[in-house]
Structure formats: structure tokens, C-alpha cells
Amino acid sequence: MSRSRGLTAAGLGLAVAAGAVSAGGAMARRATLQRQRLDGIDGAEVGAAHPFDWIPDAILAVTTDDGLSLHVEVDEPVGSETGPTVVFAHGYCLALGCWIHQRRALVEAGYRVVCYDQRGHGQSAHGDIANDTIDQLGRDLHAVIAATTPTSPLMLVGHSMGGMTVMALADQHPMVIHERVIAAAFLATTAGGDGLITTGFGRHLGAAVLRNGPGVLANIAARQGVWRRARILGRDLESALVDRFSFGSPVSQETVRYAADMLLGTDLTVVAAFLPTLESHDKQAALAAFAGIDTLVINGEEDRLTPPEHSQAIVDALPGCEHVVITDAGHLVMLEHPALVNANLLALIDRALVDHPAVTGQRKRKVTDIARRRAVAKARGSRTPRASRARAAAR
């Protein structure tokens, strides 16, 4: 592309962003003010004054089989040496920070926790885009386990693409699952076979995203400066879009911005490179490795990307698997309903540590986070956006 055409494209990108903000800016700003009324609700729910801050006990750099460096964080509470380690794998365009509420709860319960950034995400390095595949992510997870937890029992937790990563590990190393994994949790994910992208966006639009998305994103990626300026220009609109497609109930502006910085801060080259592997993902056969292992599946009923039916193949393949569908919940269910997700994860690991008869038959239940609803209603009725902004400025 010539310099003049490149500049034209850059100008058009900013013009489109400016037009979007002009058209939807007022509405997006009102939505931002509404969300600001809920600032502070997350800290109250998880019992932390600064719910999005965390200092790990150790930070490691784990080298993958293709020579890439992954950013890994380890939490080791006193007494955790004798128990299992919980390993978290995050989803597409996220980072290990998406597990902030879960790692806090598990550490407080005395469990050792390992979180890491998938390749190209967060603080991990990005290598050859040819290796941006679900199968490679499975090998990466194996490397993280080998480096951080070579012998002790494991509980594996994966969200979205992270759940696919856990399935890829099971496909490649079924004996690791059989011999070392005592429990597994799959959040808002799929075993594949039906096209994640085409289904998530609608069959026709999804096909267009798959066909054109990588090229469009790669072109924008070449102009990261323009992309960053457009994000700043349309910050309220950006928050509104992240809110709509990530959550199914009212959440705080703090949560939306926290999620947006991960989702939209991911390098667009990485975003483009992973689209094809998400579409072709099919690890239904690998689910057999989890037979007899305590397994939990969690979905948000309002999840637009991986609705509950996407996880049905996992549930069907594993008799005795517990399937929890949370009403008023979207794709980022662990950030939206942290206390409820935490309670289910802790219950899962408690079951896994106690000998019990094999459970047969599906156990599906729909739950509503009543405590969260009440907290939201109270916050909306008692706080004003101005008070919320004053509190945020005082931090």
C-alpha cells in the first residue's frame, strides 16, 4: 500500500471512530454514568478493598517447546504444600488478570494457584503466528505444569479458549489427566465441532468474520498508533460495547474498564491469528480423558459467544458432570458473578478431595445470583455518578 493510501486509511479509521462517538456518544456516556453508580460493588462482594489489585508470591518465565517465554504467576499460601494446585487458563483476548477474584478466593481457602498469560496475550511473548493454534496452547499448558507443578495433584480451570486449551492438553497427554488431575472446571467454553465464530456471530455474519476478519485485523494491526488513538477517542462507546458483549447484567464501570483493557489491549495481530483455530476447534474425543474425574461446567445464560448449548457436548460426554447455568450472566461470568463462581469452584475441589461414590446422570441446575441483584439495586438507588466519581478520585 502506498504512503498516501495508508494515510487515507488511517484518516478513515479515525473518522469512523469519531463518527461513532458522535452518533452514540451521548447514549454511551449515560451508560458509563449508570455503571459508575456500581463502582465499589465488586470489592464488597469479594471482601477486598482493592479487588482488582494482586501481588503474586512468585513470577516465572516458562519456555515453551517452540522457545517462547510465557508469563506465569504463582500463589503459595501457608499450608498449601500438602494440597492440590489449581491451574487457571484464560480465554481469547484476555489475560491472567481475568481470574483475579477466583485466585483470591482459592488462596484464602489455602490452595496453591498457578495463573499464566497465553502466548501473545498479557505479558507473554508472541512468536510465529503459525503456532497460534489450540494444539500449541495445549503444549504450552503442559510446559507450565511441568515447570510449576511437576508432581502434585491438579485442578484445571479453563475459560473459553482456556477451556479448549485444557481439552488440547487432554488430547495430547491423557495420562496427565488420568494420573494427576482430581477435578476440572470448564467456563463458557465448547468442545467444538460446530464452529465457534460462525455460531457466536450468527451463521452468515460469522462466516464473513472468519473470511475477512484476519485480513482486516492485520491491516489495523499495522497501524497500532491509530488503533490506540481511536480507542481513546471512543472510550465511552468502547465501554458500552464491552459491556454489551461480555456481560448479561449490570456491572460496575471498574469491571468494564478492567475487562476492556484486556480485551481491546490484545495485539490485533494475535487477535487475527487465533480466529481460524477457534473456528476449527474440535476436541470432543479428548473429553474421554476426564471420565471419572469430578467436573464442573459453568455457563452464563446470556452468553452471546458460547451459550449453554455450546457446552452440552462436554456435559453429555461426562456422566456425573455438574452443569451450572447462571441467569443474568454473559461470557465473562467469573468477573460478573465472582462470589457465585468462587463458591462453585470451592465446592468442586471439596468434592474431589473426599472419596465418594461415582455420580451418574446429568446434574444441571440454573441459579440466580440473588445477593448480586440486591446489591446492584441498592447501589443504583443510593449512589449518584457524582459521588462515584468523587470516591474514585480519592483513591
C-alpha positions in Angstrom: 0.0 0.0 0.0 1.4 3.5 -0.9 2.0 6.0 1.8 -0.9 8.2 0.6 -3.3 5.3 0.7 -2.0 4.3 4.1 -2.6 7.8 5.4 -6.0 7.8 3.9 -6.9 4.5 5.6 -5.6 5.9 8.9 -7.6 9.0 8.5 -10.7 7.0 7.7 -10.2 4.9 10.8 -10.1 8.0 13.0 -13.1 9.5 11.1 -15.2 6.4 11.6 -14.3 6.3 15.3 -15.2 10.0 15.6 -18.4 9.5 13.8 -19.3 6.5 16.0 -18.6 8.6 19.1 -20.7 11.5 17.8 -23.6 9.3 16.9 -23.6 7.1 20.0 -21.5 9.2 22.4 -24.4 10.7 24.4 -26.0 7.3 25.0 -22.7 5.7 25.8 -21.9 8.4 28.2 -25.2 7.9 30.0 -24.4 4.2 30.3 -21.0 5.0 31.7 -22.6 7.2 34.4 -25.0 4.4 35.2 -22.2 1.9 35.6 -20.2 4.3 37.8 -23.0 4.0 40.4 -21.9 0.4 40.8 -18.3 1.2 41.4 -17.3 -0.4 44.7 -19.8 -3.3 44.4 -17.1 -5.8 43.4 -14.9 -5.1 46.4 -17.9 -5.5 48.7 -18.8 -8.8 47.1 -15.3 -10.4 47.3 -14.3 -8.8 50.5 -11.4 -6.7 49.2 -10.8 -3.0 49.5 -8.9 -3.1 46.1 -10.5 -6.0 44.3 -8.5 -5.6 41.1 -5.1 -5.5 42.7 -3.0 -8.6 43.4 0.6 -9.3 44.2 1.7 -12.9 43.4 4.2 -14.8 45.6 6.3 -15.7 42.6 6.7 -14.6 38.9 8.2 -17.1 36.5 9.1 -17.2 32.8 8.3 -20.6 31.3 9.8 -21.5 28.0 7.5 -23.4 25.6 8.6 -26.2 23.2 9.0 -23.6 20.4 11.1 -21.3 22.5 8.5 -18.8 23.5 8.5 -17.2 27.0 5.3 -17.3 29.0 4.5 -15.0 31.9 3.5 -17.2 34.9 2.4 -16.2 38.4 2.2 -18.5 41.4 0.4 -18.0 44.7 1.6 -20.2 47.6 -0.4 -19.6 50.9 1.0 -21.2 54.0 0.0 -24.8 54.3 -0.7 -25.3 50.6 2.2 -27.6 50.2 0.1 -30.7 51.0 -2.9 -29.9 48.8 -3.6 -29.7 45.1 -2.6 -26.9 42.8 -5.2 -25.0 40.9 -4.1 -24.0 37.4 -6.1 -21.4 35.5 -6.1 -20.9 31.7 -7.7 -17.7 30.4 -9.6 -17.1 27.2 -9.2 -15.4 23.9 -8.1 -11.7 24.1 -7.9 -11.9 27.9 -5.0 -12.3 30.4 -4.4 -14.0 33.7 -6.0 -11.0 35.4 -9.5 -12.2 34.5 -9.1 -14.7 37.3 -8.4 -12.1 39.9 -11.5 -12.9 42.1 -11.1 -16.6 41.8 -7.4 -16.7 42.7 -8.1 -14.6 45.8 -10.9 -16.9 47.0 -8.8 -20.0 46.4 -5.7 -18.6 48.1 -7.8 -17.5 51.1 -9.1 -21.1 51.2 -5.4 -22.3 51.4 -4.9 -23.6 47.9 -1.8 -23.1 45.7 -2.7 -21.3 42.5 -0.9 -21.0 39.1 -2.0 -18.4 36.5 -0.4 -17.6 33.2 -0.8 -15.5 30.1 -1.4 -17.4 27.0 1.0 -16.8 24.1 0.5 -13.3 22.6 -1.7 -12.3 25.5 -0.9 -10.2 28.6 2.8 -10.2 29.3 3.7 -13.4 27.4 5.7 -13.2 24.2 4.3 -13.7 20.8 6.1 -15.9 18.3 5.4 -17.3 14.8 1.7 -16.8 14.1 1.7 -20.3 12.5 1.9 -21.6 16.1 -1.2 -19.6 17.2 -3.3 -22.8 17.5 -5.3 -24.6 20.2 -3.0 -27.6 19.9 0.0 -25.3 20.6 -1.8 -23.9 23.6 -2.2 -27.4 24.9 1.5 -27.9 24.7 2.1 -24.5 26.4 -0.1 -25.6 29.3 1.9 -28.8 29.6 5.1 -26.7 29.8 3.6 -24.5 32.5 2.5 -27.6 34.6 5.9 -29.2 34.1 7.7 -26.1 35.3 5.5 -25.1 38.2 3.8 -28.3 39.4 5.7 -31.4 38.3 4.3 -33.8 40.8 1.4 -32.7 43.0 -2.3 -33.2 42.2 -4.0 -30.6 40.0 -7.3 -28.9 39.4 -7.6 -27.4 35.9 -9.8 -24.4 35.2 -10.3 -23.0 31.7 -12.5 -20.2 30.4 -13.5 -20.1 26.7 -10.2 -20.6 24.8 -8.7 -21.6 28.0 -11.2 -24.5 28.3 -10.2 -25.5 24.8 -6.6 -25.4 26.0 -7.3 -27.9 28.7 -9.0 -30.2 26.2 -6.0 -30.0 23.9 -3.8 -31.0 26.9 -6.1 -34.0 27.5 -5.8 -34.9 23.8 -2.0 -34.8 23.9 -1.3 -36.1 27.4 -4.3 -38.1 28.6 -2.1 -39.8 31.3 -1.5 -36.4 32.9 -5.3 -36.1 33.3 -5.7 -39.7 34.5 -2.9 -39.7 37.0 -2.8 -36.1 38.3 -6.0 -34.2 37.7 -8.5 -34.5 40.5 -11.0 -32.0 39.2 -11.7 -29.9 36.1 -13.9 -26.8 35.5 -14.9 -25.5 32.1 -16.4 -22.0 32.0 -18.2 -20.6 28.9 -16.4 -22.9 26.5 -17.0 -25.6 23.9 -15.6 -28.9 22.8 -16.0 -27.6 19.2 -17.2 -29.3 16.1 -19.8 -26.6 15.2 -17.8 -23.5 14.5 -17.4 -21.1 17.5 -17.1 -18.0 15.4 -19.9 -18.7 12.9 -22.3 -19.6 15.7 -21.2 -16.8 18.1 -21.8 -14.1 15.5 -24.6 -15.8 13.6 -24.1 -18.1 10.7 -23.8 -15.5 7.9 -22.0 -12.8 9.8 -19.7 -15.3 11.4 -18.7 -16.7 8.0 -17.8 -13.1 6.9 -15.8 -12.5 10.1 -13.8 -15.7 9.5 -13.3 -14.9 5.8 -12.4 -11.2 6.2 -11.5 -10.7 9.9 -7.9 -11.8 9.9 -7.0 -9.6 6.9 -8.9 -6.6 8.3 -7.3 -7.0 11.8 -3.9 -7.5 10.3 -4.3 -4.2 8.4 -5.3 -2.4 11.5 -2.5 -4.0 13.4 0.0 -2.4 11.1 -1.4 1.0 12.4 -1.4 0.3 16.2 -1.0 4.0 16.9 -4.2 4.8 15.0 -6.0 2.0 16.8 -4.9 3.4 20.2 -6.0 6.9 19.4 -9.3 5.6 18.2 -9.8 3.7 21.5 -9.1 6.9 23.5 -11.4 8.9 21.3 -14.3 6.5 21.8 -13.7 5.3 25.4 -17.4 5.6 26.5 -18.5 3.8 23.3 -15.8 1.2 23.8 -17.1 0.5 27.4 -20.7 0.2 26.1 -19.6 -2.4 23.5 -17.6 -4.4 26.0 -20.5 -4.3 28.5 -23.0 -5.5 25.9 -21.0 -8.4 24.6 -19.3 -9.5 27.8 -21.9 -9.3 30.5 -25.6 -10.2 31.0 -26.4 -8.0 34.0 -25.4 -4.6 35.4 -21.8 -4.4 36.3 -19.6 -1.6 37.5 -17.6 0.8 35.3 -14.5 -0.5 37.2 -15.2 -4.1 35.9 -16.0 -2.9 32.4 -12.8 -0.9 32.1 -10.8 -3.8 33.7 -12.2 -6.2 31.1 -11.8 -3.7 28.2 -8.2 -3.1 28.9 -7.6 -6.8 28.5 -9.9 -7.5 25.6 -9.0 -4.5 23.5 -5.4 -4.2 24.6 -4.5 -7.5 22.9 -2.3 -7.1 19.9 -4.5 -7.2 16.8 -2.0 -9.5 15.1 -2.7 -12.0 17.8 -6.5 -11.5 17.6 -6.4 -12.2 13.8 -4.0 -15.2 14.1 -6.3 -17.1 16.5 -9.5 -16.7 14.6 -9.1 -19.8 12.3 -8.1 -22.2 15.1 -11.1 -21.1 17.2 -13.4 -21.9 14.2 -11.8 -25.3 13.5 -11.5 -26.4 17.2 -12.9 -29.9 17.8 -11.8 -31.8 20.9 -14.9 -33.8 21.6 -12.9 -37.1 21.6 -10.5 -35.8 24.1 -13.2 -35.4 26.7 -13.0 -39.2 27.4 -9.8 -38.4 29.4 -12.0 -36.7 32.1 -14.2 -39.8 32.7 -14.4 -40.4 36.4 -13.0 -37.0 37.3 -15.1 -34.5 39.2 -16.0 -32.0 36.5 -17.9 -28.7 36.6 -19.3 -26.8 33.6 -20.4 -23.2 34.1 -22.3 -21.1 31.6 -23.9 -17.6 31.6 -27.4 -17.9 30.3 -27.0 -14.6 28.3 -23.6 -15.5 26.9 -23.7 -14.4 23.2 -20.5 -16.1 22.2 -20.7 -19.5 23.9 -24.3 -20.0 25.1 -25.1 -23.0 27.4 -25.8 -25.3 24.4 -22.2 -24.9 23.3 -21.1 -26.8 26.4 -23.7 -29.5 26.1 -21.2 -31.9 24.4 -19.0 -31.7 27.4 -21.8 -32.5 29.8 -23.1 -35.3 27.6 -19.6 -36.9 27.4 -19.1 -37.0 31.1 -21.8 -38.7 33.2 -22.0 -37.1 36.6 -20.7 -33.8 35.3 -22.3 -30.8 37.1 -23.7 -28.2 34.8 -24.4 -24.8 36.3 -26.2 -22.1 34.2 -26.2 -18.7 35.8 -29.0 -16.4 34.9 -28.2 -12.7 34.1 -24.7 -13.7 33.2 -22.6 -13.2 30.0 -19.4 -14.5 28.7 -17.1 -13.1 31.4 -19.1 -14.8 34.1 -16.2 -15.0 36.5 -15.9 -11.2 36.6 -19.6 -10.7 36.6 -20.7 -13.1 39.3 -17.4 -13.7 41.2 -18.9 -14.9 44.5 -21.2 -17.5 42.8 -18.4 -18.8 40.6 -16.0 -18.9 43.6 -18.5 -20.9 45.6 -18.9 -23.5 42.9 -15.2 -23.9 42.3 -14.5 -24.4 46.0 -17.4 -26.9 46.2 -15.9 -28.8 43.3 -12.5 -29.1 44.9 -14.0 -30.1 48.2 -15.9 -32.9 46.4 -12.7 -34.0 44.6 -10.8 -34.3 47.9 -13.4 -36.6 49.5 -13.9 -40.2 48.5 -17.5 -40.5 47.2 -19.4 -42.9 45.1 -19.3 -42.3 41.3 -22.1 -40.0 40.3 -24.2 -40.9 37.3 -26.7 -38.9 35.3 -26.5 -35.3 34.4 -26.8 -32.7 37.2 -27.9 -29.4 35.6 -29.2 -26.5 37.7 -30.0 -23.0 36.9 -29.0 -20.5 39.6 -29.7 -16.8 40.1 -27.3 -14.5 42.0 -29.9 -13.0 44.3 -27.3 -11.4 46.5 -25.8 -9.6 43.5 -29.2 -8.4 42.3 -29.9 -6.9 45.7 -26.5 -5.3 45.9 -27.0 -3.8 42.4 -30.5 -2.5 43.3 -29.2 -0.9 46.5 -26.2 0.7 44.8 -28.3 2.1 42.0 -30.7 3.6 44.5 -28.2 5.1 46.9 -25.3 6.3 44.8 -25.0 9.1 42.2 -22.5 9.3 39.4 -21.0 12.4 41.0 -20.5 10.6 44.3 -19.0 7.7 42.5 -16.5 9.9 40.6 -15.5 11.6 43.9 -14.8 8.3 45.5 -12.7 7.1 42.6 -10.7 10.4 42.6 -10.0 9.9 46.3 -8.4 6.5 45.8 
